Structure formats: C-alpha cells, structure tokens
Amino acid sequence: MEKQCEEMRQRLGISKRGETLYQSPLSMWSESDVVVEADGRGGATLQVVVGNYPDDYVTKSEQRFLSEDVACDAAEALVAKHTRVPRGVV
C-alpha cells in the first residue's frame, strides 16, 4: 500500500510526509530557522524553529497551509521581511 501511495504522490507532484521543502535562517544573525515540512497530502507546515533542525529543536511558531507551494512562498516572504536592509544603511 505504501508503494501505491508513493506512486500516487509522484503523479500528483506531492512530497512525502516529513520531507523538508524549505529551510533558511530567519535573518543573517538569527538563531531561528524558517522550515517548511510536507504533510504528505499536498499541504505543508511552516515553522519557525530554534536549535538543530531536524534533530534537536524547539518550535517557536507554526502555521499550516493546504498547498506546499503556498507554504514555501510564505516562508520566503517571512525571510525577506526579516532580511531587508533599513534605509540609509549601505
């Protein structure tokens, strides 16, 4: 049955449950990472974590999305928001 599920996921373009789709530091000097993890059904969870993801970490915040792509877009936007250079800084 697992093989059938995997074949179905491949046909639909859906990642395996627990697969990391996106990972980036929240900002240049941040101790937090932004991580998007697939749910295996086409959706994903965006998490802000502290620690050594995926081995030893604490989740600071979490948001679920119905689409992997939307979750990754939200993660990129979150990182971009925290990495903007303030005006007047060169």
MMTF fields as JSON, N, C-alpha, C and O atoms, coordinates in Angstrom:
{
  "mmtfVersion": "1.0.0",
  "mmtfProducer": "UNKNOWN",
  "numBonds": 359,
  "numAtoms": 360,
  "numGroups": 90,
  "numChains": 1,
  "numModels": 1,
  "chainsPerModel": [1],
  "groupsPerChain": [90],
  "chainIdList": ["A"],
  "bondAtomList": [4, 2, 8, 6, 12, 10, 16, 14, 20, 18, 24, 22, 28, 26, 32, 30, 36, 34, 40, 38, 44, 42, 48, 46, 52, 50, 56, 54, 60, 58, 64, 62, 68, 66, 72, 70, 76, 74, 80, 78, 84, 82, 88, 86, 92, 90, 96, 94, 100, 98, 104, 102, 108, 106, 112, 110, 116, 114, 120, 118, 124, 122, 128, 126, 132, 130, 136, 134, 140, 138, 144, 142, 148, 146, 152, 150, 156, 154, 160, 158, 164, 162, 168, 166, 172, 170, 176, 174, 180, 178, 184, 182, 188, 186, 192, 190, 196, 194, 200, 198, 204, 202, 208, 206, 212, 210, 216, 214, 220, 218, 224, 222, 228, 226, 232, 230, 236, 234, 240, 238, 244, 242, 248, 246, 252, 250, 256, 254, 260, 258, 264, 262, 268, 266, 272, 270, 276, 274, 280, 278, 284, 282, 288, 286, 292, 290, 296, 294, 300, 298, 304, 302, 308, 306, 312, 310, 316, 314, 320, 318, 324, 322, 328, 326, 332, 330, 336, 334, 340, 338, 344, 342, 348, 346, 352, 350, 356, 354],
  "bondOrderList": [1, 1, 1, 1, 1, 1, 1, 1, 1, 1, 1, 1, 1, 1, 1, 1, 1, 1, 1, 1, 1, 1, 1, 1, 1, 1, 1, 1, 1, 1, 1, 1, 1, 1, 1, 1, 1, 1, 1, 1, 1, 1, 1, 1, 1, 1, 1, 1, 1, 1, 1, 1, 1, 1, 1, 1, 1, 1, 1, 1, 1, 1, 1, 1, 1, 1, 1, 1, 1, 1, 1, 1, 1, 1, 1, 1, 1, 1, 1, 1, 1, 1, 1, 1, 1, 1, 1, 1, 1],
  "groupList": [{"groupName": "MET", "atomNameList": ["N", "CA", "C", "O"], "elementList": ["N", "C", "C", "O"], "formalChargeList": [0, 0, 0, 0], "bondAtomList": [1, 0, 2, 1, 3, 2], "bondOrderList": [1, 1, 2], "singleLetterCode": "M", "chemCompType": "L-PEPTIDE LINKING"}, {"groupName": "GLU", "atomNameList": ["N", "CA", "C", "O"], "elementList": ["N", "C", "C", "O"], "formalChargeList": [0, 0, 0, 0], "bondAtomList": [1, 0, 2, 1, 3, 2], "bondOrderList": [1, 1, 2], "singleLetterCode": "E", "chemCompType": "L-PEPTIDE LINKING"}, {"groupName": "LYS", "atomNameList": ["N", "CA", "C", "O"], "elementList": ["N", "C", "C", "O"], "formalChargeList": [0, 0, 0, 0], "bondAtomList": [1, 0, 2, 1, 3, 2], "bondOrderList": [1, 1, 2], "singleLetterCode": "K", "chemCompType": "L-PEPTIDE LINKING"}, {"groupName": "GLN", "atomNameList": ["N", "CA", "C", "O"], "elementList": ["N", "C", "C", "O"], "formalChargeList": [0, 0, 0, 0], "bondAtomList": [1, 0, 2, 1, 3, 2], "bondOrderList": [1, 1, 2], "singleLetterCode": "Q", "chemCompType": "L-PEPTIDE LINKING"}, {"groupName": "CYS", "atomNameList": ["N", "CA", "C", "O"], "elementList": ["N", "C", "C", "O"], "formalChargeList": [0, 0, 0, 0], "bondAtomList": [1, 0, 2, 1, 3, 2], "bondOrderList": [1, 1, 2], "singleLetterCode": "C", "chemCompType": "L-PEPTIDE LINKING"}, {"groupName": "ARG", "atomNameList": ["N", "CA", "C", "O"], "elementList": ["N", "C", "C", "O"], "formalChargeList": [0, 0, 0, 0], "bondAtomList": [1, 0, 2, 1, 3, 2], "bondOrderList": [1, 1, 2], "singleLetterCode": "R", "chemCompType": "L-PEPTIDE LINKING"}, {"groupName": "LEU", "atomNameList": ["N", "CA", "C", "O"], "elementList": ["N", "C", "C", "O"], "formalChargeList": [0, 0, 0, 0], "bondAtomList": [1, 0, 2, 1, 3, 2], "bondOrderList": [1, 1, 2], "singleLetterCode": "L", "chemCompType": "L-PEPTIDE LINKING"}, {"groupName": "GLY", "atomNameList": ["N", "CA", "C", "O"], "elementList": ["N", "C", "C", "O"], "formalChargeList": [0, 0, 0, 0], "bondAtomList": [1, 0, 2, 1, 3, 2], "bondOrderList": [1, 1, 2], "singleLetterCode": "G", "chemCompType": "PEPTIDE LINKING"}, {"groupName": "ILE", "atomNameList": ["N", "CA", "C", "O"], "elementList": ["N", "C", "C", "O"], "formalChargeList": [0, 0, 0, 0], "bondAtomList": [1, 0, 2, 1, 3, 2], "bondOrderList": [1, 1, 2], "singleLetterCode": "I", "chemCompType": "L-PEPTIDE LINKING"}, {"groupName": "SER", "atomNameList": ["N", "CA", "C", "O"], "elementList": ["N", "C", "C", "O"], "formalChargeList": [0, 0, 0, 0], "bondAtomList": [1, 0, 2, 1, 3, 2], "bondOrderList": [1, 1, 2], "singleLetterCode": "S", "chemCompType": "L-PEPTIDE LINKING"}, {"groupName": "THR", "atomNameList": ["N", "CA", "C", "O"], "elementList": ["N", "C", "C", "O"], "formalChargeList": [0, 0, 0, 0], "bondAtomList": [1, 0, 2, 1, 3, 2], "bondOrderList": [1, 1, 2], "singleLetterCode": "T", "chemCompType": "L-PEPTIDE LINKING"}, {"groupName": "TYR", "atomNameList": ["N", "CA", "C", "O"], "elementList": ["N", "C", "C", "O"], "formalChargeList": [0, 0, 0, 0], "bondAtomList": [1, 0, 2, 1, 3, 2], "bondOrderList": [1, 1, 2], "singleLetterCode": "Y", "chemCompType": "L-PEPTIDE LINKING"}, {"groupName": "PRO", "atomNameList": ["N", "CA", "C", "O"], "elementList": ["N", "C", "C", "O"], "formalChargeList": [0, 0, 0, 0], "bondAtomList": [1, 0, 2, 1, 3, 2], "bondOrderList": [1, 1, 2], "singleLetterCode": "P", "chemCompType": "L-PEPTIDE LINKING"}, {"groupName": "TRP", "atomNameList": ["N", "CA", "C", "O"], "elementList": ["N", "C", "C", "O"], "formalChargeList": [0, 0, 0, 0], "bondAtomList": [1, 0, 2, 1, 3, 2], "bondOrderList": [1, 1, 2], "singleLetterCode": "W", "chemCompType": "L-PEPTIDE LINKING"}, {"groupName": "ASP", "atomNameList": ["N", "CA", "C", "O"], "elementList": ["N", "C", "C", "O"], "formalChargeList": [0, 0, 0, 0], "bondAtomList": [1, 0, 2, 1, 3, 2], "bondOrderList": [1, 1, 2], "singleLetterCode": "D", "chemCompType": "L-PEPTIDE LINKING"}, {"groupName": "VAL", "atomNameList": ["N", "CA", "C", "O"], "elementList": ["N", "C", "C", "O"], "formalChargeList": [0, 0, 0, 0], "bondAtomList": [1, 0, 2, 1, 3, 2], "bondOrderList": [1, 1, 2], "singleLetterCode": "V", "chemCompType": "L-PEPTIDE LINKING"}, {"groupName": "ALA", "atomNameList": ["N", "CA", "C", "O"], "elementList": ["N", "C", "C", "O"], "formalChargeList": [0, 0, 0, 0], "bondAtomList": [1, 0, 2, 1, 3, 2], "bondOrderList": [1, 1, 2], "singleLetterCode": "A", "chemCompType": "L-PEPTIDE LINKING"}, {"groupName": "ASN", "atomNameList": ["N", "CA", "C", "O"], "elementList": ["N", "C", "C", "O"], "formalChargeList": [0, 0, 0, 0], "bondAtomList": [1, 0, 2, 1, 3, 2], "bondOrderList": [1, 1, 2], "singleLetterCode": "N", "chemCompType": "L-PEPTIDE LINKING"}, {"groupName": "PHE", "atomNameList": ["N", "CA", "C", "O"], "elementList": ["N", "C", "C", "O"], "formalChargeList": [0, 0, 0, 0], "bondAtomList": [1, 0, 2, 1, 3, 2], "bondOrderList": [1, 1, 2], "singleLetterCode": "F", "chemCompType": "L-PEPTIDE LINKING"}, {"groupName": "HIS", "atomNameList": ["N", "CA", "C", "O"], "elementList": ["N", "C", "C", "O"], "formalChargeList": [0, 0, 0, 0], "bondAtomList": [1, 0, 2, 1, 3, 2], "bondOrderList": [1, 1, 2], "singleLetterCode": "H", "chemCompType": "L-PEPTIDE LINKING"}],
  "groupTypeList": [0, 1, 2, 3, 4, 1, 1, 0, 5, 3, 5, 6, 7, 8, 9, 2, 5, 7, 1, 10, 6, 11, 3, 9, 12, 6, 9, 0, 13, 9, 1, 9, 14, 15, 15, 15, 1, 16, 14, 7, 5, 7, 7, 16, 10, 6, 3, 15, 15, 15, 7, 17, 11, 12, 14, 14, 11, 15, 10, 2, 9, 1, 3, 5, 18, 6, 9, 1, 14, 15, 16, 4, 14, 16, 16, 1, 16, 6, 15, 16, 2, 19, 10, 5, 15, 12, 5, 7, 15, 15],
  "groupIdList": [1, 2, 3, 4, 5, 6, 7, 8, 9, 10, 11, 12, 13, 14, 15, 16, 17, 18, 19, 20, 21, 22, 23, 24, 25, 26, 27, 28, 29, 30, 31, 32, 33, 34, 35, 36, 37, 38, 39, 40, 41, 42, 43, 44, 45, 46, 47, 48, 49, 50, 51, 52, 53, 54, 55, 56, 57, 58, 59, 60, 61, 62, 63, 64, 65, 66, 67, 68, 69, 70, 71, 72, 73, 74, 75, 76, 77, 78, 79, 80, 81, 82, 83, 84, 85, 86, 87, 88, 89, 90],
  "secStructList": [7, 2, 2, 2, 2, 2, 2, 2, 2, 2, 2, 2, 6, 7, 7, 7, 6, 6, 7, 3, 3, 3, 3, 3, 3, 1, 1, 6, 6, 7, 1, 3, 3, 3, 3, 3, 3, 3, 7, 1, 1, 1, 7, 3, 3, 3, 3, 3, 3, 3, 3, 3, 6, 6, 6, 3, 3, 3, 3, 3, 3, 3, 3, 3, 3, 1, 7, 2, 2, 2, 2, 2, 2, 2, 2, 2, 2, 2, 2, 2, 2, 2, 2, 7, 7, 7, 6, 6, 7, 7],
  "xCoordList": [0.816, 0.0, 0.873, 0.557, 1.977, 2.871, 3.434, 3.574, 3.759, 4.275, 3.22, 3.553, 1.964, 0.882, 0.738, 0.532, 0.846, 0.761, 1.9, 1.69, 3.101, 4.255, 4.067, 4.373, 3.576, 3.32, 2.271, 2.403, 1.234, 0.179, 0.744, 0.435, 1.575, 2.191, 3.045, 3.022, 3.79, 4.629, 3.783, 4.124, 2.692, 1.816, 1.21, 1.039, 0.885, 0.246, 1.251, 0.862, 2.533, 3.55, 3.53, 3.771, 3.244, 3.149, 4.353, 4.74, 4.927, 6.088, 5.685, 4.532, 6.672, 6.446, 6.208, 6.7, 5.463, 5.232, 6.576, 7.389, 6.786, 8.004, 9.165, 10.213, 8.994, 10.068, 10.243, 9.267, 11.484, 11.772, 11.784, 12.58, 10.895, 10.768, 11.527, 11.891, 11.763, 12.408, 13.04, 12.445, 14.261, 14.9, 15.865, 16.693, 15.739, 16.594, 16.65, 15.682, 17.789, 17.808, 16.775, 16.551, 16.153, 15.16, 15.791, 15.176, 17.007, 17.769, 19.245, 19.592, 20.105, 21.531, 22.098, 22.884, 21.726, 22.294, 21.283, 21.484, 20.242, 19.181, 19.571, 20.264, 19.114, 19.248, 18.078, 18.072, 17.096, 15.891, 16.011, 16.611, 15.435, 15.317, 13.846, 12.976, 13.583, 12.246, 12.283, 13.148, 11.341, 11.312, 9.913, 8.918, 9.843, 8.566, 8.681, 9.596, 7.723, 7.722, 6.428, 5.339, 6.548, 5.383, 4.552, 5.084, 3.232, 2.352, 2.001, 1.314, 2.47, 2.209, 0.872, 0.544, 0.08, -1.243, -1.382, -2.488, -0.24, -0.272, -0.138, 0.122, -0.308, -0.157, 1.211, 2.039, 1.436, 2.717, 2.57, 1.601, 3.551, 3.598, 4.824, 5.939, 4.609, 5.695, 5.983, 5.078, 7.233, 7.627, 8.799, 9.664, 8.814, 9.989, 10.553, 9.885, 11.803, 12.399, 13.711, 14.365, 14.081, 15.369, 16.048, 15.429, 17.32, 18.063, 18.604, 18.806, 18.831, 19.463, 18.406, 18.27, 17.664, 16.618, 17.285, 18.262, 16.836, 15.634, 15.901, 15.01, 17.116, 17.468, 17.03, 16.441, 17.313, 17.046, 16.66, 17.526, 15.367, 14.895, 13.61, 12.937, 13.291, 12.05, 11.292, 11.878, 10.006, 9.178, 8.667, 7.987, 9.009, 8.545, 7.164, 6.334, 6.917, 5.596, 5.382, 6.323, 4.102, 3.745, 2.478, 1.544, 2.459, 1.274, 1.1, 2.051, -0.111, -0.4, -0.975, -1.714, -0.614, -1.088, -1.633, -1.156, -2.617, -3.208, -2.37, -2.6, -1.391, -0.554, 0.92, 1.306, 1.731, 3.177, 3.748, 4.566, 3.316, 3.83, 3.496, 4.338, 2.278, 1.872, 2.691, 3.087, 2.944, 3.75, 5.179, 5.739, 5.76, 7.121, 7.156, 8.104, 6.138, 6.062, 5.963, 6.608, 5.168, 5.024, 6.346, 6.693, 7.078, 8.375, 9.369, 10.088, 9.402, 10.3, 9.948, 10.837, 8.67, 8.236, 8.623, 9.026, 8.503, 8.871, 10.367, 10.763, 11.185, 12.635, 12.971, 13.786, 12.354, 12.612, 12.248, 12.956, 11.162, 10.715, 11.763, 11.961, 12.427, 13.399, 14.817, 15.695, 15.054, 16.409, 16.537, 17.585, 15.501, 15.586, 16.6, 16.706, 17.331, 18.296, 17.566, 16.917, 17.662, 16.987, 17.501, 18.658, 16.654, 17.043, 18.207, 18.286, 19.11, 20.265, 21.437, 22.53, 21.214, 22.309, 22.896, 22.175, 24.207, 24.865, 25.705, 26.341],
  "yCoordList": [-1.186, 0.0, 1.268, 2.258, 1.21, 2.366, 2.682, 3.85, 1.635, 1.842, 2.534, 3.41, 2.148, 2.779, 4.245, 5.105, 4.525, 5.919, 6.745, 7.875, 6.18, 6.893, 7.164, 8.257, 6.194, 6.375, 7.46, 8.279, 7.462, 8.47, 9.868, 10.831, 9.964, 11.254, 11.76, 12.949, 10.867, 11.26, 11.757, 12.761, 11.072, 11.507, 12.873, 13.683, 13.125, 14.382, 15.493, 16.647, 15.151, 16.155, 16.552, 17.711, 15.598, 15.844, 15.203, 14.081, 15.907, 15.41, 14.426, 14.385, 13.625, 12.676, 13.412, 14.523, 12.796, 13.364, 13.51, 12.586, 14.695, 14.961, 15.461, 15.816, 15.494, 15.973, 17.482, 18.233, 17.913, 19.336, 19.961, 19.576, 20.927, 21.58, 22.9, 23.37, 23.495, 24.812, 24.942, 24.559, 25.489, 25.803, 26.955, 26.935, 27.964, 29.142, 29.825, 29.783, 30.46, 31.278, 32.397, 32.907, 32.773, 33.841, 35.154, 35.924, 35.403, 36.578, 36.234, 35.145, 37.147, 36.863, 36.41, 35.464, 37.05, 36.73, 36.034, 35.977, 35.525, 34.911, 33.513, 32.777, 33.164, 31.801, 30.943, 29.728, 31.573, 30.876, 30.519, 31.253, 29.391, 28.977, 28.937, 28.69, 29.181, 29.016, 27.703, 27.5, 26.822, 25.491, 25.211, 25.522, 24.619, 24.141, 22.635, 22.12, 21.936, 20.483, 19.967, 20.396, 19.045, 18.487, 17.609, 16.954, 17.608, 16.753, 15.442, 14.595, 15.271, 14.039, 13.994, 13.002, 15.068, 15.129, 16.358, 16.733, 16.988, 18.177, 19.476, 20.52, 19.433, 20.617, 20.635, 19.753, 21.648, 21.757, 22.629, 23.373, 22.519, 23.316, 24.207, 23.739, 25.487, 26.455, 26.587, 26.846, 26.408, 26.514, 27.484, 27.564, 28.205, 28.956, 28.174, 27.997, 27.702, 26.814, 27.386, 28.19, 26.957, 27.289, 25.968, 25.059, 25.872, 24.655, 24.006, 24.662, 22.729, 21.965, 21.149, 19.945, 21.818, 21.141, 20.179, 20.579, 18.971, 18.337, 17.469, 16.753, 17.528, 16.607, 17.045, 16.258, 18.289, 18.758, 20.225, 21.094, 20.503, 21.877, 22.12, 21.19, 23.402, 23.828, 24.67, 25.543, 24.419, 25.185, 26.435, 26.352, 27.609, 28.883, 29.24, 29.778, 28.941, 29.188, 28.199, 27.629, 28.019, 27.036, 27.485, 27.985, 27.298, 27.643, 26.58, 26.23, 26.075, 25.032, 25.653, 26.636, 25.051, 25.505, 24.307, 23.184, 24.543, 23.479, 23.152, 22.136, 24.014, 23.829, 23.953, 24.855, 23.044, 23.112, 24.409, 25.071, 24.762, 25.966, 27.23, 28.117, 27.313, 28.484, 28.568, 29.657, 27.428, 27.41, 27.888, 28.665, 27.434, 27.864, 29.35, 30.049, 29.833, 31.267, 32.09, 33.132, 31.63, 32.335, 32.328, 33.319, 31.225, 31.136, 32.12, 32.818, 32.168, 33.111, 34.548, 35.374, 34.849, 36.21, 36.552, 37.68, 35.595, 35.811, 36.101, 37.013, 35.331, 35.546, 36.897, 37.644, 37.216, 38.504, 39.666, 40.673, 39.535, 40.586, 40.843, 41.987, 39.793, 39.92, 40.217, 40.492, 40.168, 40.395, 41.692, 41.953, 42.498, 43.784, 44.693, 44.734, 45.409, 46.371, 47.692, 48.201, 48.253, 49.527, 50.637, 50.616, 51.587, 52.73, 53.464, 53.621, 53.913, 54.674, 53.803, 54.309, 52.474, 51.56, 51.03, 50.564, 51.108, 50.671, 49.449, 48.924],
  "zCoordList": [0.0, 0.0, 0.0, -0.661, 0.76, 0.819, -0.565, -0.929, -1.34, -2.694, -3.563, -4.362, -3.412, -4.171, -3.776, -4.632, -2.493, -2.026, -2.616, -3.056, -2.622, -3.166, -4.666, -5.142, -5.389, -6.827, -7.051, -7.961, -6.222, -6.335, -6.038, -6.738, -4.988, -4.666, -5.829, -6.147, -6.454, -7.585, -8.749, -9.375, -9.044, -10.136, -9.858, -10.769, -8.59, -8.212, -7.901, -7.72, -7.84, -7.515, -6.046, -5.709, -5.175, -3.733, -3.042, -3.369, -2.105, -1.376, -0.286, 0.142, 0.16, 1.251, 2.561, 2.756, 3.443, 4.771, 5.493, 5.522, 6.073, 6.824, 5.982, 6.522, 4.665, 3.792, 3.969, 3.965, 4.124, 4.256, 2.866, 2.009, 2.652, 1.359, 1.306, 0.228, 2.469, 2.541, 3.915, 4.923, 3.95, 5.229, 5.013, 4.103, 5.874, 5.78, 7.138, 7.898, 7.448, 8.667, 8.531, 7.434, 9.637, 9.613, 9.166, 8.429, 9.607, 9.173, 9.306, 9.764, 8.911, 8.859, 10.208, 10.249, 11.29, 12.596, 13.511, 14.724, 12.96, 13.755, 14.222, 13.519, 15.416, 15.905, 15.433, 15.633, 14.811, 14.345, 12.871, 12.085, 12.512, 11.118, 10.73, 11.566, 9.465, 8.896, 8.118, 7.266, 8.417, 7.83, 7.302, 7.957, 6.111, 5.576, 5.431, 4.788, 6.048, 6.049, 5.423, 5.802, 4.463, 3.768, 4.699, 5.595, 4.471, 5.27, 4.56, 5.13, 3.319, 2.58, 1.886, 1.235, 2.015, 1.381, 0.501, 0.112, 0.187, -0.666, 0.094, -0.506, 1.395, 2.231, 2.889, 2.66, 3.707, 4.393, 5.632, 5.781, 6.508, 7.723, 7.686, 7.458, 7.912, 8.033, 9.525, 10.318, 9.898, 11.3, 11.443, 10.571, 12.537, 12.939, 14.113, 15.132, 13.962, 14.949, 15.473, 14.809, 16.671, 17.268, 17.593, 18.144, 17.249, 17.559, 16.308, 15.287, 16.398, 15.328, 14.575, 14.789, 13.695, 12.928, 11.949, 11.317, 11.785, 12.331, 13.561, 14.018, 14.095, 15.171, 16.564, 17.305, 16.921, 18.281, 18.197, 18.098, 18.238, 18.044, 18.818, 19.263, 18.963, 19.6, 18.58, 17.939, 18.426, 17.503, 18.21, 19.233, 17.641, 18.2, 17.671, 18.404, 16.394, 15.807, 14.67, 14.118, 14.341, 13.32, 12.615, 13.242, 11.299, 10.507, 9.43, 8.731, 9.303, 8.308, 7.042, 7.089, 5.903, 4.599, 3.826, 3.997, 2.987, 2.177, 0.952, 0.295, 0.636, -0.544, -0.163, 0.58, -0.676, -0.454, -1.029, -0.39, -2.226, -2.876, -2.092, -1.952, -1.583, -0.807, 0.481, 0.896, 1.11, 2.332, 2.045, 2.819, 0.952, 0.592, 0.241, 0.6, -0.45, -0.76, 0.525, 0.646, 1.472, 2.748, 3.522, 4.164, 3.465, 4.137, 3.518, 4.232, 2.199, 1.52, 1.862, 2.064, 1.928, 2.275, 3.719, 4.002, 4.617, 6.014, 6.148, 6.873, 5.457, 5.492, 4.867, 5.409, 3.737, 3.076, 3.99, 4.028, 4.718, 5.636, 6.727, 7.138, 7.191, 8.272, 7.794, 8.612, 6.492, 5.995, 5.207, 4.618, 5.188, 4.483, 5.149, 6.375, 4.345, 4.861, 5.09, 4.176, 6.293, 6.565, 5.651, 5.23, 5.353, 4.508, 5.133, 6.351, 4.274, 4.746, 5.158, 5.41, 5.229, 5.574, 4.273, 3.39, 4.172, 2.928, 3.195, 2.28]
}
